[in-house]
Amino acid sequence: KVNNFLDPTPSAEEDWLGEEVGQLAVDVYQTKDSVVIKAPIAGVTPDSLDIEVAEDVVTIRGERTEEKEVDREHYYVQECYWGAFSRSVILPTSTVAEKAAATLKDGVLTVAIPKVAQDKVKKIKVKPA
């Protein structure tokens, strides 16, 4: 993240958690019936996750806590992200948020949101006035 020294106001995500928030890597794809979001989140428990499904956006928030504190000067390389993370994904099609389901297995979060059935989409014919 690049600091903007001209605008010291924290972003909404920073303000929500009180510190800088990491971004979660995701894969998003669709099947015949669902939109699926997969995210590797090893070291995160289901209780520390917050998933919101709105009309066309899914937001995943959580925190990965480091069990052992190591002074920064003792690291050679530190690429793993520890702390709060968040990611919002705009869904590519209409979904049924109420039927969304999430599972966490082997460190991979899977969120499946059923798509609106095409026969439930009503087409309207335009009539001349």
DSSP file with accessible surface (Angstrom, degrees, kcal/mol):
  #  RESIDUE AA STRUCTURE BP1 BP2  ACC     N-H-->O    O-->H-N    N-H-->O    O-->H-N    TCO  KAPPA ALPHA  PHI   PSI    X-CA   Y-CA   Z-CA
    1    1 A K              0   0  143      0, 0.0     2,-0.5     0, 0.0    19,-0.0   0.000 360.0 360.0 360.0 139.0    0.0    0.0    0.0
    2    2 A V        -     0   0  135      2,-0.0     2,-0.3     1,-0.0     0, 0.0  -0.801 360.0-130.9 -96.9 128.1    1.2    3.5   -0.8
    3    3 A N        -     0   0   96     -2,-0.5     2,-0.8     1,-0.0     3,-0.1  -0.624  10.2-149.5 -76.9 136.4    0.9    6.1    1.9
    4    4 A N    >   -     0   0   98     -2,-0.3     3,-0.9     3,-0.3    -1,-0.0  -0.884  12.4-174.8-106.9 101.0   -0.7    9.3    0.7
    5    5 A F  T 3  S+     0   0  178     -2,-0.8    -1,-0.1     1,-0.2    -2,-0.0   0.685  80.7  62.5 -72.6 -16.4    0.9   12.0    2.9
    6    6 A L  T 3  S+     0   0  165      1,-0.3    -1,-0.2    -3,-0.1    -2,-0.0   0.760 109.5  40.8 -77.9 -24.7   -1.4   14.7    1.4
    7    7 A D    <   +     0   0   87     -3,-0.9    -3,-0.3     1,-0.1    -1,-0.3  -0.826  63.9 175.6-125.4  92.7   -4.5   12.9    2.7
    8    8 A P        +     0   0  115      0, 0.0    -1,-0.1     0, 0.0    -3,-0.1   0.506  43.2 117.6 -77.5  -0.6   -3.9   11.6    6.2
    9    9 A T        -     0   0   99      1,-0.1    -2,-0.1     6,-0.0     2,-0.0  -0.490  69.0-121.8 -68.9 128.3   -7.6   10.4    6.6
   10   10 A P        -     0   0   65      0, 0.0    -1,-0.1     0, 0.0    10,-0.0  -0.373  26.8-110.0 -69.2 149.8   -7.7    6.6    7.0
   11   11 A S     >  -     0   0   51      1,-0.1     4,-2.9     4,-0.0     5,-0.2  -0.229  34.6 -99.8 -68.9 170.1   -9.6    4.6    4.5
   12   12 A A  H  > S+     0   0   86      1,-0.2     4,-2.3     2,-0.2     5,-0.1   0.906 125.1  49.1 -60.4 -39.9  -12.9    3.0    5.5
   13   13 A E  H  > S+     0   0   73      2,-0.2     4,-1.6     1,-0.2     6,-0.3   0.928 112.3  47.2 -67.3 -43.1  -11.1   -0.4    5.9
   14   14 A E  H  >>S+     0   0   34      1,-0.2     4,-1.9     2,-0.2     5,-0.7   0.925 114.0  47.8 -63.0 -42.8   -8.3    1.1    8.0
   15   15 A D  H  <5S+     0   0  118     -4,-2.9    -1,-0.2     1,-0.2    -2,-0.2   0.892 106.8  58.0 -65.6 -37.0  -10.8    2.9   10.2
   16   16 A W  H  <5S+     0   0  124     -4,-2.3    -1,-0.2    -5,-0.2    -2,-0.2   0.893 122.1  24.1 -61.5 -39.1  -12.9   -0.2   10.6
   17   17 A L  H  <5S-     0   0   53     -4,-1.6    -1,-0.2     2,-0.3    -2,-0.2   0.516 103.5-120.6-107.9  -7.0  -10.0   -2.2   12.1
   18   18 A G  T  <5S+     0   0   66     -4,-1.9     2,-0.3    -5,-0.2    -3,-0.2   0.548  85.8  49.5  81.8   4.1   -7.9    0.7   13.4
   19   19 A E  S   <S-     0   0  107     -5,-0.7    -2,-0.3    -6,-0.3    -1,-0.2  -0.959 102.2 -55.3-158.9 177.1   -4.8   -0.3   11.3
   20   20 A E        -     0   0   91     -2,-0.3     2,-0.4    -3,-0.1    64,-0.3  -0.315  52.0-142.4 -63.8 142.7   -3.8   -1.1    7.8
   21   21 A V        -     0   0   18     62,-0.1    64,-0.2    64,-0.0     2,-0.1  -0.908   6.0-135.7-113.4 132.6   -5.7   -4.0    6.2
   22   22 A G  E     -a   85   0A  10     62,-2.8    64,-2.4    -2,-0.4     2,-0.5  -0.457  22.7-117.2 -80.6 157.5   -4.2   -6.6    3.9
   23   23 A Q  E     -a   86   0A 148     62,-0.2     2,-0.3    -2,-0.1    64,-0.2  -0.825  22.5-131.7-100.6 134.8   -6.0   -7.7    0.8
   24   24 A L        -     0   0    9     62,-0.9     2,-0.3    -2,-0.5    17,-0.1  -0.640  16.9-128.6 -84.7 133.1   -7.1  -11.3    0.4
   25   25 A A        -     0   0   65     -2,-0.3     2,-0.3    15,-0.3    -1,-0.0  -0.643  35.9-178.7 -80.0 137.5   -6.2  -13.2   -2.8
   26   26 A V        -     0   0   27     -2,-0.3     2,-0.4    13,-0.2    13,-0.2  -0.960  29.0-147.7-137.0 155.6   -9.3  -14.8   -4.4
   27   27 A D  E     -D   38   0B 114     11,-2.7    11,-2.9    -2,-0.3     2,-0.4  -0.979  21.4-169.1-114.1 135.0  -10.3  -17.0   -7.4
   28   28 A V  E     +D   37   0B  62     -2,-0.4     2,-0.3     9,-0.2     9,-0.2  -0.995  17.9 148.2-128.5 127.5  -13.8  -16.3   -8.7
   29   29 A Y  E     -D   36   0B 101      7,-2.4     7,-3.5    -2,-0.4     2,-0.4  -0.936  33.0-125.6-147.4 170.7  -15.6  -18.6  -11.2
   30   30 A Q  E     -D   35   0B 113     -2,-0.3     5,-0.2     5,-0.2     2,-0.2  -0.931  12.2-165.8-124.4 148.0  -19.1  -19.7  -12.1
   31   31 A T        -     0   0   63      3,-3.0     5,-0.0    -2,-0.4     0, 0.0  -0.513  51.5 -83.1-107.8-173.2  -20.7  -23.1  -12.5
   32   32 A K  S    S+     0   0  182     -2,-0.2     3,-0.0     1,-0.2    -2,-0.0   0.882 128.2  20.7 -59.3 -36.9  -24.0  -23.8  -14.1
   33   33 A D  S    S+     0   0  104      1,-0.1    82,-3.2    81,-0.1     2,-0.3   0.576 122.2  36.0-111.0 -14.9  -25.8  -22.9  -10.9
   34   34 A S  E     - E   0 114B  25     80,-0.3    -3,-3.0    61,-0.1     2,-0.5  -0.939  59.9-127.1-141.6 161.7  -23.5  -20.8   -8.7
   35   35 A V  E     -DE  30 113B   0     78,-2.8    78,-2.8    -2,-0.3     2,-0.4  -0.935  36.6-158.9-103.5 131.8  -20.8  -18.2   -8.4
   36   36 A V  E     -DE  29 112B   9     -7,-3.5    -7,-2.4    -2,-0.5     2,-0.5  -0.946  12.7-168.1-120.7 133.9  -17.9  -19.5   -6.4
   37   37 A I  E     -DE  28 111B   1     74,-2.8    74,-2.9    -2,-0.4     2,-0.4  -0.987   8.0-172.6-118.2 127.9  -15.2  -17.6   -4.6
   38   38 A K  E     +DE  27 110B  78    -11,-2.9   -11,-2.7    -2,-0.5    72,-0.2  -0.969   5.7 175.2-121.5 138.7  -12.2  -19.4   -3.2
   39   39 A A  E     - E   0 109B   0     70,-2.2    70,-3.2    -2,-0.4     2,-0.6  -0.982  29.6-130.6-144.1 128.0   -9.5  -17.9   -1.0
   40   40 A P  E     + E   0 108B  82      0, 0.0   -15,-0.3     0, 0.0    68,-0.3  -0.680  37.2 160.0 -76.9 119.3   -6.4  -19.5    0.6
   41   41 A I    >   +     0   0    1     66,-3.1     3,-1.4    -2,-0.6    66,-0.1  -0.294  12.2 178.4-137.5  52.3   -6.6  -18.4    4.3
   42   42 A A  T 3   +     0   0   66     65,-0.3     3,-0.1     1,-0.2    65,-0.0  -0.228  69.4  30.3 -55.7 141.2   -4.4  -20.8    6.2
   43   43 A G  T 3  S+     0   0   62      1,-0.3    22,-0.5    21,-0.1     2,-0.4   0.537  93.7 114.1  87.0   7.3   -4.1  -20.0    9.9
   44   44 A V    <   -     0   0   11     -3,-1.4    -1,-0.3    20,-0.1    63,-0.1  -0.927  55.9-143.9-114.5 133.9   -7.6  -18.5   10.1
   45   45 A T    >   -     0   0   79     -2,-0.4     3,-1.5    18,-0.3    18,-0.2  -0.633  24.8-116.0 -91.2 154.1  -10.4  -20.0   12.1
   46   46 A P  G >  S+     0   0   88      0, 0.0     3,-1.5     0, 0.0    -1,-0.1   0.856 114.6  60.7 -56.4 -33.1  -14.1  -19.9   11.0
   47   47 A D  G 3  S+     0   0  159      1,-0.3    -3,-0.0     3,-0.0     0, 0.0   0.734  99.2  55.9 -67.9 -22.0  -14.9  -17.8   14.0
   48   48 A S  G <  S+     0   0   43     -3,-1.5    15,-0.5    15,-0.1     2,-0.4   0.309  92.5  92.8 -94.4  11.6  -12.5  -15.0   12.9
   49   49 A L    <   -     0   0   31     -3,-1.5     2,-0.4    13,-0.2    13,-0.2  -0.838  51.4-169.8-106.6 143.7  -14.2  -14.6    9.5
   50   50 A D  E     -B   61   0A  65     11,-3.0    11,-2.8    -2,-0.4     2,-0.5  -0.985   9.4-176.5-130.1 116.7  -17.0  -12.2    8.6
   51   51 A I  E     -B   60   0A  51     -2,-0.4     2,-0.4     9,-0.2     9,-0.2  -0.973   2.3-173.3-120.1 125.7  -18.6  -12.7    5.2
   52   52 A E  E     -B   59   0A  97      7,-2.8     7,-2.8    -2,-0.5     2,-0.6  -0.969   6.8-164.8-118.5 132.6  -21.3  -10.4    3.9
   53   53 A V  E     +B   58   0A  39     -2,-0.4     5,-0.2     5,-0.2     2,-0.1  -0.964  16.5 172.6-116.9 112.8  -23.3  -11.0    0.7
   54   54 A A        -     0   0   55      3,-3.1    43,-0.0    -2,-0.6    -2,-0.0  -0.316  54.5 -68.9-101.7-166.1  -25.1   -8.0   -0.7
   55   55 A E  S    S-     0   0  177      1,-0.2    40,-0.5    -2,-0.1    42,-0.1   0.914 124.4  -7.5 -54.2 -50.9  -27.0   -7.6   -4.0
   56   56 A D  S    S+     0   0   88     38,-0.1    35,-3.1     1,-0.1     2,-0.4   0.227 122.2  74.6-135.1  16.8  -23.9   -7.8   -6.2
   57   57 A V  E     - C   0  90A  38     33,-0.3    -3,-3.1     2,-0.0     2,-0.5  -0.996  52.0-161.5-137.2 136.4  -20.9   -7.7   -3.8
   58   58 A V  E     -BC  53  89A   1     31,-2.6    31,-2.9    -2,-0.4     2,-0.5  -0.966  11.9-166.2-112.4 130.2  -19.4  -10.2   -1.5
   59   59 A T  E     -BC  52  88A  14     -7,-2.8    -7,-2.8    -2,-0.5     2,-0.5  -0.980   2.6-168.8-119.6 127.8  -17.1   -8.9    1.3
   60   60 A I  E     +BC  51  87A   1     27,-2.9    27,-2.0    -2,-0.5     2,-0.3  -0.969  10.9 174.9-115.9 124.7  -14.8  -11.2    3.3
   61   61 A R  E     +BC  50  86A  48    -11,-2.8   -11,-3.0    -2,-0.5     2,-0.3  -0.965  13.8 127.1-127.4 149.3  -13.1   -9.9    6.4
   62   62 A G  E     - C   0  85A   8     23,-2.1    23,-2.6    -2,-0.3     2,-0.4  -0.955  41.9-111.4-173.5-170.0  -10.9  -11.7    8.9
   63   63 A E  E     - C   0  84A  86    -15,-0.5     2,-0.6    -2,-0.3   -18,-0.3  -0.990   7.2-155.3-148.6 136.1   -7.7  -11.7   10.8
   64   64 A R  E     - C   0  83A  38     19,-2.4    19,-2.6    -2,-0.4     2,-0.4  -0.956  22.3-156.7-109.5 114.2   -4.7  -14.0   10.7
   65   65 A T        -     0   0   91     -2,-0.6     2,-0.5   -22,-0.5    -2,-0.0  -0.780  12.3-131.1 -99.5 138.2   -2.8  -13.8   14.0
   66   66 A E        -     0   0   53     -2,-0.4     3,-0.1     1,-0.1    16,-0.0  -0.719  11.7-155.5 -85.4 127.4    0.8  -14.7   14.4
   67   67 A E  S    S+     0   0  196     -2,-0.5     2,-0.5     1,-0.2    -1,-0.1   0.852  77.1  43.9 -75.0 -33.8    1.3  -17.1   17.3
   68   68 A K  S    S-     0   0  160      2,-0.0     2,-0.4     0, 0.0    -1,-0.2  -0.945  77.0-138.2-120.0 127.5    4.9  -16.2   18.0
   69   69 A E        -     0   0  157     -2,-0.5     2,-0.4    -3,-0.1    -2,-0.0  -0.663  22.7-177.0 -80.8 129.9    6.3  -12.7   18.1
   70   70 A V        -     0   0   51     -2,-0.4     5,-0.1     0, 0.0     2,-0.1  -0.996  32.1-110.5-126.9 132.6    9.7  -12.3   16.5
   71   71 A D    >   -     0   0   96     -2,-0.4     3,-2.0     1,-0.1     4,-0.3  -0.387  27.1-122.8 -60.8 140.8   11.6   -9.1   16.5
   72   72 A R  G >  S+     0   0  195      1,-0.3     3,-1.5     2,-0.2    -1,-0.1   0.830 108.6  63.3 -55.7 -34.4   11.7   -7.5   13.0
   73   73 A E  G 3  S+     0   0  149      1,-0.3    -1,-0.3     3,-0.0    -2,-0.1   0.689  95.9  60.5 -68.7 -14.6   15.5   -7.5   13.0
   74   74 A H  G <  S+     0   0  118     -3,-2.0     2,-0.3     2,-0.0    -1,-0.3   0.524  84.4  97.5 -90.8  -5.8   15.6  -11.3   13.2
   75   75 A Y    <   -     0   0   67     -3,-1.5     3,-0.1    -4,-0.3    -3,-0.0  -0.630  45.3-176.1 -82.7 141.7   13.8  -11.9   10.0
   76   76 A Y  S    S+     0   0  236      1,-0.4     2,-0.3    -2,-0.3    -1,-0.2   0.778  83.2   3.5 -93.0 -45.0   15.6  -12.6    6.7
   77   77 A V        -     0   0  102      0, 0.0    -1,-0.4     0, 0.0     2,-0.3  -0.995  60.6-175.8-141.1 137.3   12.4  -12.6    4.7
   78   78 A Q        +     0   0   70     -2,-0.3    -3,-0.0    -3,-0.1    -6,-0.0  -0.813  26.2 142.4-136.6  95.6    8.9  -11.9    5.7
   79   79 A E        +     0   0  176     -2,-0.3     2,-0.2     2,-0.1    -1,-0.1   0.600  43.5  97.3-106.0 -19.5    6.4  -12.4    2.9
   80   80 A C  S    S-     0   0   89      1,-0.1     2,-0.5     2,-0.0     0, 0.0  -0.541  73.3-128.4 -74.0 138.4    3.4  -13.9    4.8
   81   81 A Y        -     0   0   84     -2,-0.2     2,-0.4     2,-0.0    -1,-0.1  -0.778  25.9-174.5 -92.0 127.6    0.8  -11.4    5.8
   82   82 A W        +     0   0   94     -2,-0.5     2,-0.3     2,-0.0   -17,-0.2  -0.965  46.1  35.8-119.3 134.8   -0.3  -11.4    9.5
   83   83 A G  E    S- C   0  64A   9    -19,-2.6   -19,-2.4    -2,-0.4     2,-0.1  -0.832  97.7 -10.1 125.1-163.5   -3.1   -9.2   10.7
   84   84 A A  E     - C   0  63A   2    -64,-0.3   -62,-2.8    -2,-0.3     2,-0.3  -0.393  58.3-176.3 -73.9 145.5   -6.5   -8.1    9.4
   85   85 A F  E     -aC  22  62A   3    -23,-2.6   -23,-2.1   -64,-0.2     2,-0.3  -0.960   6.0-178.9-138.8 158.4   -7.5   -8.7    5.8
   86   86 A S  E     +aC  23  61A   3    -64,-2.4   -62,-0.9    -2,-0.3     2,-0.3  -0.984   4.1 179.1-154.7 148.3  -10.5   -7.7    3.7
   87   87 A R  E     - C   0  60A  69    -27,-2.0   -27,-2.9    -2,-0.3     2,-0.4  -0.944   9.5-162.1-154.7 131.3  -11.6   -8.3    0.1
   88   88 A S  E     - C   0  59A  59     -2,-0.3     2,-0.4   -29,-0.2   -29,-0.2  -0.945  10.2-165.3-111.8 137.4  -14.8   -7.2   -1.7
   89   89 A V  E     - C   0  58A  14    -31,-2.9   -31,-2.6    -2,-0.4     2,-0.5  -0.988  16.0-137.8-125.1 127.2  -15.7   -9.0   -5.0
   90   90 A I  E     - C   0  57A 129     -2,-0.4   -33,-0.3   -33,-0.2   -34,-0.0  -0.746  29.1-126.3 -82.3 125.6  -18.3   -7.6   -7.4
   91   91 A L        -     0   0   11    -35,-3.1     4,-0.1    -2,-0.5    -1,-0.0  -0.506   5.7-141.7 -76.3 141.0  -20.4  -10.6   -8.6
   92   92 A P  S    S+     0   0   91      0, 0.0     2,-0.3     0, 0.0    -1,-0.1   0.547  79.7  19.8 -80.3  -7.8  -20.7  -11.1  -12.4
   93   93 A T  S    S-     0   0   52    -37,-0.0     2,-0.1     0, 0.0   -58,-0.1  -0.953  96.5 -73.1-152.2 168.0  -24.3  -12.1  -12.4
   94   94 A S        -     0   0   79     -2,-0.3    22,-2.1    22,-0.1     2,-0.3  -0.455  54.5-176.5 -69.6 137.8  -27.5  -11.9  -10.2
   95   95 A T  B     -G  115   0C  19    -40,-0.5     2,-0.8    20,-0.3    20,-0.2  -0.827  35.0-114.1-131.4 170.3  -27.4  -14.2   -7.2
   96   96 A V    >   -     0   0   41     18,-2.7     3,-1.6    -2,-0.3     4,-0.1  -0.846  29.1-173.0-107.3  92.1  -29.6  -15.3   -4.3
   97   97 A A  G >  S+     0   0   26     -2,-0.8     3,-1.8     1,-0.3    -1,-0.2   0.842  78.2  64.0 -58.0 -36.4  -27.7  -13.9   -1.3
   98   98 A E  G 3  S+     0   0  169      1,-0.3    -1,-0.3    -3,-0.1    -2,-0.0   0.716 103.7  48.3 -63.3 -20.5  -30.0  -15.7    1.2
   99   99 A K  G <  S+     0   0  151     -3,-1.6    -1,-0.3    15,-0.1    -2,-0.2   0.268  81.1 128.7-105.5  12.4  -28.8  -19.1    0.0
  100  100 A A    <   -     0   0   32     -3,-1.8     2,-0.3    13,-0.1    13,-0.2  -0.355  38.1-166.8 -66.8 147.5  -25.1  -18.4    0.1
  101  101 A A  E     -F  112   0B  60     11,-2.4    11,-2.9     2,-0.0     2,-0.4  -0.990   7.0-161.1-138.5 145.9  -22.9  -20.9    1.9
  102  102 A A  E     -F  111   0B  53     -2,-0.3     2,-0.3     9,-0.2     9,-0.2  -0.985   7.6-178.8-130.4 140.3  -19.3  -20.9    3.1
  103  103 A T  E     -F  110   0B  86      7,-2.5     7,-2.9    -2,-0.4     2,-0.5  -0.961  15.0-152.5-133.5 153.0  -16.9  -23.7    4.1
  104  104 A L  E     +F  109   0B  52     -2,-0.3     2,-0.4     5,-0.2     5,-0.2  -0.979  25.8 162.1-127.7 113.7  -13.4  -23.7    5.3
  105  105 A K  E >   -F  108   0B 151      3,-2.2     3,-1.8    -2,-0.5    -2,-0.1  -0.992  65.9 -13.0-138.3 129.8  -11.4  -26.9    4.5
  106  106 A D  T 3  S-     0   0  150     -2,-0.4   -64,-0.1     1,-0.3    -1,-0.1   0.838 127.9 -52.6  52.3  37.7   -7.6  -27.4    4.5
  107  107 A G  T 3  S+     0   0   22      1,-0.2   -66,-3.1   -66,-0.1     2,-0.5   0.596 114.3 114.6  79.1  10.1   -7.0  -23.6    4.7
  108  108 A V  E <   -EF  40 105B  53     -3,-1.8    -3,-2.2   -68,-0.3     2,-0.4  -0.967  54.2-150.2-118.6 121.9   -9.2  -22.8    1.7
  109  109 A L  E     -EF  39 104B   3    -70,-3.2   -70,-2.2    -2,-0.5     2,-0.5  -0.747  13.1-168.7 -86.2 132.3  -12.3  -20.7    2.1
  110  110 A T  E     -EF  38 103B  32     -7,-2.9    -7,-2.5    -2,-0.4     2,-0.5  -0.990   5.3-173.5-124.8 121.8  -15.1  -21.5   -0.4
  111  111 A V  E     -EF  37 102B   2    -74,-2.9   -74,-2.8    -2,-0.5     2,-0.5  -0.979   5.1-169.7-114.0 122.5  -18.1  -19.3   -0.7
  112  112 A A  E     -EF  36 101B  32    -11,-2.9   -11,-2.4    -2,-0.5   -76,-0.2  -0.967   3.6-174.9-116.2 125.6  -20.9  -20.5   -3.1
  113  113 A I  E     -E   35   0B   0    -78,-2.8   -78,-2.8    -2,-0.5   -13,-0.1  -0.978  26.0-125.3-121.5 116.4  -23.7  -18.2   -4.0
  114  114 A P  E     -E   34   0B  33      0, 0.0   -18,-2.7     0, 0.0   -80,-0.3  -0.317  25.0-124.7 -60.8 141.5  -26.5  -19.6   -6.1
  115  115 A K  B     -G   95   0C  48    -82,-3.2   -20,-0.3   -20,-0.2     2,-0.3  -0.533  30.8 -96.9 -82.3 153.2  -27.3  -17.8   -9.4
  116  116 A V        -     0   0   47    -22,-2.1   -22,-0.1    -2,-0.2    -1,-0.1  -0.538  47.6-110.3 -67.4 129.6  -30.8  -16.5  -10.1
  117  117 A A    >   -     0   0   44     -2,-0.3     3,-1.9     1,-0.1     4,-0.3  -0.404  18.2-129.4 -64.0 138.7  -32.5  -19.0  -12.3
  118  118 A Q  G >  S+     0   0  152      1,-0.3     3,-1.4     2,-0.2    -1,-0.1   0.827 107.3  61.4 -61.0 -31.1  -33.0  -17.7  -15.8
  119  119 A D  G 3  S+     0   0  139      1,-0.3    -1,-0.3     3,-0.0    -2,-0.1   0.648  98.7  58.2 -73.1  -9.4  -36.7  -18.7  -15.8
  120  120 A K  G <  S+     0   0  166     -3,-1.9     2,-0.6     2,-0.1    -1,-0.3   0.501  85.2  92.9 -93.1  -6.3  -37.1  -16.3  -12.8
  121  121 A V  S <  S-     0   0   73     -3,-1.4     2,-0.5    -4,-0.3    -3,-0.0  -0.801  71.7-147.1 -87.6 122.8  -35.9  -13.4  -14.9
  122  122 A K        -     0   0  180     -2,-0.6     2,-0.4     2,-0.0    -2,-0.1  -0.808   5.4-153.8 -98.0 126.8  -38.9  -11.7  -16.5
  123  123 A K        -     0   0  193     -2,-0.5     2,-0.5     2,-0.0    -2,-0.0  -0.799   8.9-152.4 -95.4 140.0  -38.6  -10.1  -19.9
  124  124 A I        -     0   0  140     -2,-0.4     2,-0.4     2,-0.0    -2,-0.0  -0.954   7.4-139.0-116.8 129.0  -40.9   -7.3  -20.7
  125  125 A K        -     0   0  182     -2,-0.5     2,-0.5     1,-0.0    -2,-0.0  -0.696  19.9-127.6 -87.2 134.9  -41.9   -6.5  -24.3
  126  126 A V        -     0   0  132     -2,-0.4    -1,-0.0     1,-0.0    -2,-0.0  -0.718  23.5-157.3 -84.3 128.0  -42.1   -2.8  -25.1
  127  127 A K        -     0   0  177     -2,-0.5     2,-0.1     1,-0.0    -1,-0.0  -0.824  23.5-107.1-104.4 144.6  -45.4   -1.8  -26.7
  128  128 A P              0   0  126      0, 0.0    -1,-0.0     0, 0.0     0, 0.0  -0.398 360.0 360.0 -67.5 145.1  -45.8    1.3  -28.9
  129  129 A A              0   0  152     -2,-0.1     0, 0.0     0, 0.0     0, 0.0  -0.355 360.0 360.0 -80.0 360.0  -47.7    4.1  -27.1
